[in-house]
Structure formats: structure tokens, C-alpha cells
Amino acid sequence: MKSLRIDKDTLIADDDEILVRMRDWFEKWHKGEDQYSRGIHDPETDWLAVYEDREKFMAMTAECGAEVELRELI
């Protein structure tokens, strides 16, 4: 890639700057919204504990928006 158009008025032709811009864009795109990196989606979540403890599962899924009845089925 020799250039990257940022908008109608901005064209980047510096290899290092293109790499940084593309890396930052993909990182933001793949990261998702902050709500998906906390609670049950937190990378530090102990999934075994969530799977084995009904109360923990219910607490961790409370903000997901699914009905209590559906979460209880799981």
C-alpha cells in the first residue's frame, strides 16, 4: 500500500503513518464497545466458576438484557 485516504482532504503516503493509522483503526474495530470488556466479557472472568455457580451466572448475565426465565434455562 502506497497511500491511504483518510477523508476527502487527507491522503497519507508515509508507510509508518499508514501502518499506525490502520493498526489503530483495526484495534478499535475489533475491541468493540467498552460494555463488552467488563462483567461476563471481562478477559479475567473465571468461566469455570460462572458455569458451575448458578448465582454467579445469574449475576454475571444480569445486564445482558435476556429474560430471567431464559437465563435460568441456560
C-alpha positions in Angstrom: 0.0 0.0 0.0 1.5 3.3 -1.1 -1.2 5.7 0.2 -4.2 5.8 2.5 -7.1 8.2 2.1 -8.4 9.3 5.5 -11.1 11.6 4.2 -11.7 13.7 1.0 -9.0 16.2 2.0 -6.4 13.9 3.6 -4.1 11.4 1.9 -1.3 9.8 3.8 1.7 8.5 1.9 4.1 7.7 4.7 4.5 4.0 5.3 4.9 4.2 9.0 1.9 6.6 9.4 -0.2 4.3 7.3 0.7 1.3 9.5 -0.1 3.2 12.7 -3.5 4.5 11.3 -4.5 1.1 10.1 -3.4 -0.7 13.3 -5.3 1.9 15.4 -8.5 1.5 13.2 -8.5 -2.3 13.4 -7.7 -2.3 17.1 -10.7 0.0 17.7 -12.9 -2.0 15.4 -12.1 -5.4 17.0 -12.1 -4.1 20.5 -15.8 -3.3 20.4 -17.7 -1.3 22.9 -16.5 -1.0 26.5 -19.6 -2.8 27.8 -18.2 -5.9 26.1 -14.9 -5.9 28.1 -16.4 -6.0 31.6 -18.7 -8.2 33.6 -19.1 -11.6 31.9 -17.0 -10.4 29.0 -14.0 -9.4 31.1 -10.9 -11.2 30.0 -10.2 -12.1 33.6 -13.6 -13.8 34.1 -13.3 -17.3 35.7 -15.5 -19.2 33.3 -15.4 -22.4 35.2 -16.8 -20.6 38.3 -19.5 -19.0 36.1 -20.5 -22.4 34.6 -20.6 -24.1 38.0 -22.3 -21.5 40.1 -25.9 -20.6 39.3 -25.9 -17.5 41.4 -22.7 -16.2 39.8 -24.0 -17.0 36.3 -27.3 -15.1 37.1 -25.3 -12.1 38.5 -22.9 -12.0 35.6 -25.6 -12.1 33.0 -28.0 -9.7 34.7 -27.1 -6.8 32.4 -27.3 -8.8 29.1 -31.0 -8.0 28.6 -32.1 -11.6 28.4 -35.2 -12.5 30.4 -34.6 -14.2 33.8 -36.6 -17.2 32.6 -34.3 -17.7 29.6 -31.1 -17.3 31.7 -32.5 -19.8 34.1 -32.9 -22.3 31.3 -29.3 -22.0 30.5 
